Amino acid sequence: MNYFLKANKNLLTYSLIILIFIPIFGFNFLISFVGNILLILFLITLLLLVLVFMGFNSYKSKINTCSNCGAISLGLSETCMNCGADLENIKKKNELDKKPSESTIDVKAEEIK
């Protein structure tokens, strides 16, 4: 037994240090480590959701609807694949045909007695 203690003096010393310091500092380290991992997982999930939302909005903005036949296209072509109508002119015409009175709300003030 005496030979074992002499040969493994460093192992015994480090084992005692670990047995003393782990109960004092180990639980705090373990809790903070697990908390940081959970925080990273939450932030990565949030980042992915934001990227999916931005991609969906980008995809949604490229969708055109033909006013002649109602066909939906992804905005890759200038003409409707169903009826052949010019989608660029229809889009510009729809933007120019809107009157300001159609997009504003007329509010009348009334006196309450």
Summary of the structure (lengths in Angstrom):
residues: 113
radius of gyration: 34.8
end to end distance: 103.4
largest distance: 104.7
contacts: 208
relative contact order: 0.05
helix: 65%
strand: 5%
